[in-house]
Amino acid sequence: MDPMPTENTFDHRRSWDGEHVGYIHVTEDGKFVPFDLLHRMRTGPGDLDAAETLLDDLGLQMFTEDWWLDVDGGQRLPVLIQEVHRDRITVAPTAEGAFAKAVDMTAATVLLLPTDRLHQAGR
């Protein structure tokens, strides 16, 4: 996983609500690369409008999806994202219930960003 560049990278906030939804890196040739809040590149270099639109559309919806955490022994554990900070993310194990997901808040794991231990379901 290529790390998100720190130089020439700025926060992107949606214009209509000011919510921080990602980062945009400006390349040496003046192109714009969008990164989500987990520091993952979402598409290759392009124009600013396209990068902003992608991050605006993605928003925080990615955190409502199912996530898996790689744990010891090659196992994957289902988790929910609790908190996202610029340099880290906190996740907690989940168990599927009949009506809702149960979360074990006492077993939270903090991961430094970027991380290759966290995966969206189906990926």
Salt bridges, closest charged atoms under 4 A:
ASP11 OD1 - HIS20 NE2 3.71
ASP11 OD2 - ARG86 NH2 2.70
ASP17 OD2 - ARG14 NH2 2.65
ASP36 OD2 - ARG40 NH2 2.75
ASP36 OD2 - ARG42 NH1 2.85
ASP56 OD1 - HIS12 NE2 2.66
ASP66 OD1 - LYS101 NZ 2.06
ASP70 OD1 - ARG76 NE 2.72
ASP70 OD2 - HIS119 NE2 2.78
GLU83 OE1 - HIS85 NE2 3.38
ASP87 OD1 - ARG88 NH1 2.77
